[in-house]
Amino acid sequence: MVHYHINVFYSTEDGGFIADIPDLEGCSAFGETPEKAMKEVMIAQKIWLETAKEKKYEIPEAKYRPVIYQAVV
């Protein structure tokens, strides 16, 4: 199973936390807490990948790395 990087941040505009997976275009979720946002984005990831497989879309490799990790390598 591929493990994708997940960003979690607070959105004042939305009044809660957003979790997104940069390698999977449009794959994001909202939660009132960081934990809820993570739980929801894991569900969104599963649906995103299942849909891509069904429609025979290319599934991207896990390439995204935050800048802090890029500098260390």
N, C-alpha and C positions, 0 to 999 in steps of 0.2 A: 504494500500500500504506500502510495506517495504521501509525504507529509508536507503540506504547504505552510508557508509563513502566514501568521494571522496578526493583523494590527488591531488594537483595541484602544479607543480614545473617547473622551467625553465630548459630546456635542451640546453646546449651550442652545443652539438653534432647535435641536430636537428634544432637549431636556432629558437626555439619557446617554447611554453608551452605544457606540457603533463598533462593530467588529467587521473587518473586511479581509478578503483573501486577494491580494494584488495579482497573483498569477491566474485567477479565475475571474475574468471580466464580469463585472456586475454582481459578484457574489459577496453579499454583505447582509448584516442583520442588526437589529436594534434590541437593546435590553435596558431595563431600569438599573441594573448593576452590571459590572464587568463580567461576572459569572454567567448571568442570564444572556448577555450578548454573545459570549463564547458558546454557550449551549445552542443558541439559535443559529449561529453561523456554521456550526458543525452539521446541523440539519440541512441548512442551505447548501453546504458543500456536497453532501450526499445526494441531494436532489439535482444539483448542477451537474455532477459527474454522471449520474444515472441518465439524465436527459441527453447529455453529450454522447454517451455510448449508444443510446437508442437511435439518435439522429445521425450517428456515425461521424460526429464532429471530431476534430483532432483534440486530444486532451493534452494540455500543455504540461511540460516538465516543471518541477518546482525550481525556479531560478531566482525569484526575488529574495534579496537579502538587504536588510537595513544598512544604511551607510556605515554605522559603527562596526558591523561585521565585515564589510568590504575593506575597511581600512586595516583591519588586523591581519587579514589573509595576505 
